[in-house]
Amino acid sequence: MDQLTTVLVTVIVLAVLFALLRRGWNTRVRRQAGIAAPPAPPAGIEEREPRLVVPGMYVSTTESGAPLERIAAHGLGVRARARALVLDDGVLYDREGAPALFVPAADVVAVGTSSGMVGKFVEKDGLAVLTWSLGSTVVDTGFRTQRAEDKRRFLAAVEAIAPAPRS
C-alpha cells in the first residue's frame, strides 16, 4: 500500500507540474499575441536551388538583445532539428515537427554568433544568430550547425544575400 501511495502522489505532482508549465507557455503566447506572424515561404520554394544547405538544430527565436526572452507566439519558440537553406531571397529553416520559418533577406539586420540563448548554451560563439525584423519587432534566431565548420559558411552565405548594413 505504501508503494501505491508513493506512485500516486508522484504522478499527481508530475501532472500538476506539467499543467503549470503548459499554463505558463500559453500565457506567454497570449502575451505575445501582438508580435507579427513570420511571412509564409514564397511559392515554389521547394523547387529552387539553394545557395547552401546546412543541417543542425533550430534553437529558438528571442527578442533581440534578450537571449532569455523566447518568442513563443507562432511556434517560434519550439526547438527542433532543422535544415537551414540559404536562398537568393532569404533563409528557410526547415524544422522537423514544427512549421518552416522563412526569413526574407530584406528583413535581415545582422548576422553573428553567440554562446547561447534560451534553450541552448554552448561554447563561445557556438551558435549562428540571425537578427531580423519580424514586423515591428527585432528578433534573434539561433541555429546550431551540426558541424562546426558549417557555421562560418552559413553566416557568409546569409551576409551575401542580406541588404547593406543600415546606418
N, C-alpha and C positions, 0 to 999 in steps of 0.2 A: 504493500500500500504506500509506503514512503517513496519508492521509486516512481510510482504512478503520479503522486502529488508533485514530485520534483519535475517530472516531464511536463505535466500540465502547466505548472507555474512558468516554466521556461518557455513553453510555446505561447502562452498568453503574453509574457513580457516581450518576446520577439514580435508578436503580432502588433502590439501597441507601438513598439519602436518603428516598425515598418509603416504603420499608419501615420505616425508623426513625421517620418521622412517624406512620405507622399504628400502630406498636407503642406509641409514646408516648400516642396517643389512646386506644387500647384499655386501656392501663394506667390512665389517668385514669378511664375508665368503670368499670373494676373497683374502683378505689379509692373511687369514689363510689357504689358499689352500695347503701349504707345510706341514701342520700337517697331520700325518698319519691317515688313517681311522681306527676306532676301529676294532678289529678282529670279525669275524662272530661267533655267538654262535656255539658250537660244534653240530654236527648232533645228533639227538635223545635226545637233552637236555630236551625236554618236558616230556619224559618218565622217567627221572631219579628222584630218591627220594632226595630232598634237605635236607641238614642238618638243615636249618632254613628258614622260610618264614616270612618276616616282611612287613606289609603294611605301606605305608607312601607317601611321596612326594619327587620325584627326583627334586632337586633344580637346579643344574647346574654343569657343568664341567668348571673349570678355570685353568689358568696357575698356577702351584704350587707356593705357597707363594704370589700370587697376586689375592686375592679374588674378585677383581673388574674387572679382565680381563677374561670375559666369552669367552669360546671357542664356536664359532657359527658354525664352519665347521662340517659337517657330522651329523648335528642335535643334537650336544651335548649341545647346549645352550638352548634347549627347556624344560621349566619347565613342569612337568606333574605328575599326580597321578601315583603311581607305587607300585609294589611289589619288594622287594629285596630278591632274592633267593640265599642263600649261598650253593654252591655245592662243591664237593671234588676238582674240578679243576678250580673254580673261582666263581665270583659273577655275577649274571644276574639281571639287573634292567629291569623288565618287565613294560615298560611305556605305559600308555594309550594315544593313539593318536600320538605316536612317536615310531620310531624303538627301539627294545630292545637293550640294551647296555650290552655287556659281557666284564668283566674284568678278564683275566686269573690270577689265583693265582700266577703264576711265575712272573707276572708284578707288583704285589703289593709291594710298597716300605715301606709304613707305614699306620697305621690307627690312628685316633684320633677324636677329637671333635673341634667344633668352635662355635662362637656365630653368625656367619653369613658369607655369601658370596653373590655375586651379585644375586639378585632375592629373597633373603630371609635373614632377620636378626631376630634373636630370642634371648631368654635368654642365659646366659652364658653356653657354652658347649651344646647348644640345637641341633646342627647338628652333625651327624656322617659323618666324612670326610675320604674318602679313597684316599690315594696318590698312584699313579701308573704311570708306564711308558707307554706312548702312542707313540710307535716308539721311536724317539729320544727326545721327549718332555715329561717332567714330569708334570702331571696334578693332580688336586684335584677334586674329585667328591663328592658333598654334597648330603646327604639324610636325610630328617626329618622323623623320625619314627612317626607313628600315635599315639602310646602310649609311654610315656617317658621310661617305664621300658624295652621296647624292644631295646632301643639304646645300652645299655651295652651288651645285649645278641648278638646283631648283630655284634658289634665290636669284642667280644670274639670269635664268630664263624669265622669271617674273619681272625683274628690273628691265629686261629688254622690251617687254610689252607695256610696261607702265608709262603713264604720261610723265613729262618732265617734272622735276620737283617743284612744288608750289611755293611761291615766295610770299 
